[in-house]
Amino acid sequence: MSSKTHPKPLKSAPNGPAVHIKVAIVEDQPEFRENWTILLDSFPDFKCICSCCSGEEALQLLPDKRPDIVLMDIILPRMSGIECTSKLKGLLPNTQIVILTAMDNQGLVFPALKAGADGYLLKRTKPADLRNALLEVLHGGAPMTGHIARRVIETFREKRDPPQDFQALTSKEEQVLVLLSQGYTNKQLADKLAVSLDTVGTHMRHIFAKLHVNSRTEAVIRYLSRK
């Protein structure tokens, strides 16, 4: 997100009350939900109309609320923020969804954008920059925290790895990789697949070996590059 751009607020109705930009929050940590609500309501042109503790709750409540913007965390219980973003975009295609996360994880940026996210910010974003970013996304921009945007650019500049003779993945390993690309943790993977954490670990080791990688992030990037 460029600090040089300062989008103008949306205009209020003539001779009428101020038009507030409606924002919803999807975050499982109560402290963050409360702090974001207070912060958003402190902006004169914004109003937090709903806060959800899970992706499932967001899919249930937000279609009727029709927020202008949704602030979405990635790491949520059961359904990941990336999966929720994808499903919510299908229900509310005109709502802008901005990922706001504590995780500085390059491997999750592209899956989030592919799922339909309109911006990607870190939770440590300064209040003034957050407000500018939300105005920017309403004006057709795609705000990103500066160093995340730089990483995206650098990734596009990198030369692709030469083709390698990958071993074929099993259907279960493919399923694990899909969930990894959606931001699932090992615990969430175990719950989703109804298996033990040890079994998830075994799948991960097989995936790493077959894709010639050493981390979850590398596995996701390699998997997405093959698609």
C-alpha positions, 0 to 999 in steps of 0.5 A: 500500500502506497503511503503517498495515496490518500483516497477521499472519503465517500460523500454523505447524502445532501442535507442528510446524515453522514453515510458510514462505510459498513465494516464487518470483522471476522476474527476468533480472538475476542481482544482483537475483535473488541480493539478493531471495533473500537478503532473502526468506530473511532473513524468518523466515516466508518461503522463496525456493523458486525463481528464474527468469531468464525468463518461459519458465523460470517457465512451465516450473518454477513449476507443479510448485513451486506457490509461494504468491507470485511476484515478477515483473519486467516487463522480461524477455527475449523474453516480458514479465513481463505476458505471463508473469503472464497465462499463469502465472495460467492455470496457477496461479490461486491463486498471488499474483503481485506485480509488483516493478519498477524502472520507475515507468511508469503505462502499465504498471500497468493492463496488469499488473493486467488480466493478473492481477497481485495487486500492484504494487511498486517495487524500491526498496520497503523490506524491512519494507514488502515483507514487509508487502505479501507478507503483505497479498496473501496475506490478500486485499489488493492492495498497491501502492507509495503513489504508484502507488496514488495515480496509479491513483486519479487516473486513475479520477478524470480525465474521459475525453477527448472522442471523436476520429476516429481513423484505422483501425489496420492489423492489424500496428499493432494487434499492436504495440499489444498487445505494447506494452501487455504491456510489450515494449521496441522490441528485444523487439518487433523480435524477436517480430515478426521485423522490424528496429528501423527497421520497429518505429520506423515502426510506432510513428510511424504509431500515434502519428499515428493515435491523436494521442499523443506517447509509448508510455505515451499510446498504450497508455492510449489503446488500452486506453481504446478496448477 
